[in-house]
Amino acid sequence: MIDHKEKDSKLKSFIREYRPEIKFVLTFSIGLVIGFLLIHNETVGEKVIEPITVVETYIASQVLNVIGFPNEQSGLYISGIEGNTFRMQVLNTCNGVYESVIFLMAFIAIQVPWRRKIGWMTFGFLFFHFVNELRLVSLFIVGTKYSTETFVFFHETFWNYAVVIVALGTFIFCANQVSKSPVAQVPVQEGAGA
Amino acid sequence: MKKSEFYARIPLIKRRLFTRGLPAAAVFLTLWYLGGYHLWGYLLDALLFPVNIDYDPLSTLRASLLYGVEMGGRTYYPSYLINQFNSNMVMLVTLLATWPHESARDFFKVSGWCLFYLLLYQFLSIFIQLHHAAIGPDLANRAGVFWEETNWYLFMRKLAAFDKFIMRFFFWIPIYMASLVTIYFMGKSKREAS
């Protein structure tokens, strides 16, 4: 009986102490599921996600052309030209969309006024996609210049790990910047989950 | 740990990510790839014991884990690239090395709970992937069974995709949080009992 009461009070005090964090986790989780269902919808995939991926492929292709790796882009493919036989397809998991949804949902879940967080949220989102472009460009360079094993290592291990760290690091940095802003200080102390 | 203590540790955590977390991840990945199945086989067997694992020890970077599962009179082979499989593990290693633990005992306690929740996640992941395959059109068509899409199948298909695109890379966060929360409750109850 005492144990039950103790547990009950512990749970209550935990909920009271960590109420903003619990609210953050719940908002984030629900938002993540909704966001995922949205981007995993076939129509959204065709009309929104694929065009975004094509634009990302196009930008990577243009950058590669500028830095001395001539190539041709066709849809989701980047193919080397002038003797370069390497060909790369940008798939759904390489476009950074899933990581972006995680980043955006985490930012939405922070309990800070929108006018304060929208700027850093946009900055973080753009920065993450800049890093993802670096990923695409670097993978084409590695695929062109080095062995298949090296490409697989960078594609499957290095960048998988780096993208998770960058997404999380960008979120923590941007959330920290938001919490530093004087107007946001009171609500953030109460509740930023970051 | 009190909430104030938790937030007071954030600057230290940021510093330790670079001094301990990333080097620990690099060591883990080096051992993972150099060690191959001879070193990690026991862990992989433990994490995936509901299914038979077929692993190519000669290949390192491109090695896949294959589950040989009998379903509908045929053998089904869902596969993981090793580096996708270890995404949650390597992030947990990073976090365990980064997080400032009060003592070595505390460190091992958190590690133990992380391993426990990681096991639970692997079971869940295997169940989702295999059940999704078992009730899906591919297996039914191959077995020549009349098959109709059900709501349960649609739900499982979304869940399997959620596991493949998000949980496989980001489930280490809830695993670590669950470990800390478990210790929070267990630790407090001991103190109060004494």
Interface residues (C-beta under 8 A of the other chain):
Chain A: D3 E6 K7 K10 L11 F14 E17 Y18 V25 L32 V33 F36 L37 H40 N92 T93 Y98 I102 E149 V152 F153 E156 T157 N160 Y161 V164 I165 I172
Chain B: K2 K3 K14 L22 A25 L29 T60 L61 R62 L81 N83 Q84 S87 V90 M91 T94 K158 A161 F162 F165 I166 F169 F170 M177 V181 Y184 F185 K188 S189 E192
